[in-house]
């Protein structure tokens, strides 16, 4: 992250300020987090888009954290692996060219 996006002593991460949109109240710290993530990824976003992403961010963050919550899966590799031996010659694309 760039130095501007890293919280420092001058940034209070315990803020309770909120912003109200049409139907949602968004925590200022969450909006700032989303804004920093978008800026770091160099994805342009309007304030309306930031507000929409900030409204969804807590649920998305909780979902991602839940993926690693069970102790049994914490260090497992989540990627699926292709095993050529699992496919027999009866599979059309696995056999020799026709």
Secondary structure, 3 states (H helix, E strand, C coil): CCHHHCCCCCCCCCCCCEEECCCCEEEHHHHHHHHHHHHHCCCCCCHHHHHHHHHHHHHHHHHHHHHCCCHHHCCCCCCCCCCHHHCCCCCHHHCCCC
